[in-house]
Amino acid sequence: MRIAVAGLGYVGLSNALLLAQHNDVTALDLLPAKVDQVNAGQSPIEDADCAAWLARGGLRLTATTDPEAALSGADYVIVATPTDYDPATNAFDTRSVESAITTARRIAPGAVVVIKSTVPVGYTRRLALDRGWDNVIFSPEFLREGRALHDNLHPARIVVGERSDRARVFAELLRQGAADPDVPVLLTDPDEAESIKLFSNTYLAMRVAFFNELDSYALVRGMDSRQIIEGVGLDPRIGGHYNNPSFGYGGYCLPKDTRQLLANYAAVPQNLMAAIVDANRTRKDVIAEAVLALEPRVVGVHRLVMKQGSDNFRQSAVQGVMKRIKAKGVPVVVYEPALPEAFFFNSPVLHDLDAFKAQADVILANRMAPDLVFRDPYLLDFLGLKDTFLEQDLEAAILRELESFLLELGAGFTFVARQKRITLDGDDFYLDLLFFHRDLRRLVAVELKLDQFRPDHLGQMELYLRWLDKYERKPGEDAPLGIIL
């Protein structure tokens, strides 16, 4: 099968890689830099799996900026171009999708065009009725930023918005590339497929908004929201997932999809859909007011990205909080080592963490990150050791001066074990020290090495961390973290 993919963002690239396992795939993009990266085996997006697959090679994938080269002879053309929400028209801006379809129909008139971009409900049907484009079908994507290829390899479901042989063939192409062969496949009518996408993301936004408002209540009442969330999540009907309070739902999808669905409700009575959109604005008000109540001179924003493994700065929810704080005359500085620009919406961007901490007297962070907790570098001179010593001498000295050692690393540590036995493939290994950090909510493994750092030290620590993650990690904790001293 010959397949063309228009757009090399999260959706386009992950689909291209998935399908290139068994098909000849040509990816088309307007930006030569993205095309060059893909052809050189480099990922143009922040996605560990995409990067690994491109570096490994062996796929039937090429990229080009030439529409003729990409589309000629294609059996299927996947359109994965951006559809940003336009507040002026109260709808998605679908011009890039229509441009891609027009080009595909001109160069490959016999191809089936599959829209993967998010569109309003009724869009595909209107293309057929108003323009006579009867070779276009819609298939929603359900991908996370930074995990796009993983989610394509392990989909919860495959949905194609047409009940036909050509839709069934396309669904089988996706299922063939997936790592999970028993994935449910659902063939629906076009409007229903478009609705599945928007209602799915709006439900996720509703869940984010719910736990954010729970956290706002706890914040105002002086309670610990984590205790409440843990108790609520133990009900199996609710579950302990997707429940971390944040600055609000952000990213490429949830804000625009919720507003588009609300717009589709123009002639339908509703209360909940509007409340989900309003709740996101209210959450930013609550966070900004809580920060301003501390009367800061300078507020620091630690990382702009919504979550680990993402490179999405522009759609980050913390922007709304920043705007509210700056509107009250309080300056904001940003620590974002992945952003090369010197300013982000007129706020200075710093790449040195110590300089960032020195400037800000209140730091706003979406998650408790290790670089906010641990001191660096670690100075162990207080242990009183002689110039030469054995590893067990160092371990014994640390335990003898445990309080000083933990204060040197940072606050919030609890001692768990010394010489923790770890059994791997029938062999016993012993982890030097194991702690738990209350703020990070994770185990912290410490290995002591007397010689220079070697790559096998890292490999050993990664084995330990995988074992701890599987056998020692408790519900509600984050993945264990390792320190090699």
Secondary structure, DSSP 8 states (H G I E B T S, - for coil): -EEEEE--SHHHHHHHHHHTTTSEEEEE-S-HHHHHHHHTT--SSS-HHHHHHHHH--SSEEEES-HHHHHTT-SEEEE-----EETTTTEE--HHHHHHHHHHHHH-TTSEEEE-S---TTHHHHHHHHH--TTEEE------TT-HHHHHHS-S-EEES--SHHHHHHHHHHHHHSS-TT--EEE--HHHHHHHHHHHHHHHHHHHHHHHHHHHHHHHHT--HHHHHHHHHTSTTT-SSS----S---TTTHHHHHHHHHHHTTTS--SHHHHHHHHHHHHHHHHHHHHHTT--SSEEEE--SSSTT----TT-THHHHHHHHHHTT--EEEE-TT--SSEETTEEEE--HHHHHHH-SEEEESS--HHHHS-SS---GGG---SS--HHHHHHHHHHTHHHHHHHH-S-EEEEEEEEEEEETTEEEEEEEEEEETTTTEEEEEE--SS---HHHHHHHHHHHHHHHHHT--TT----EEEE-
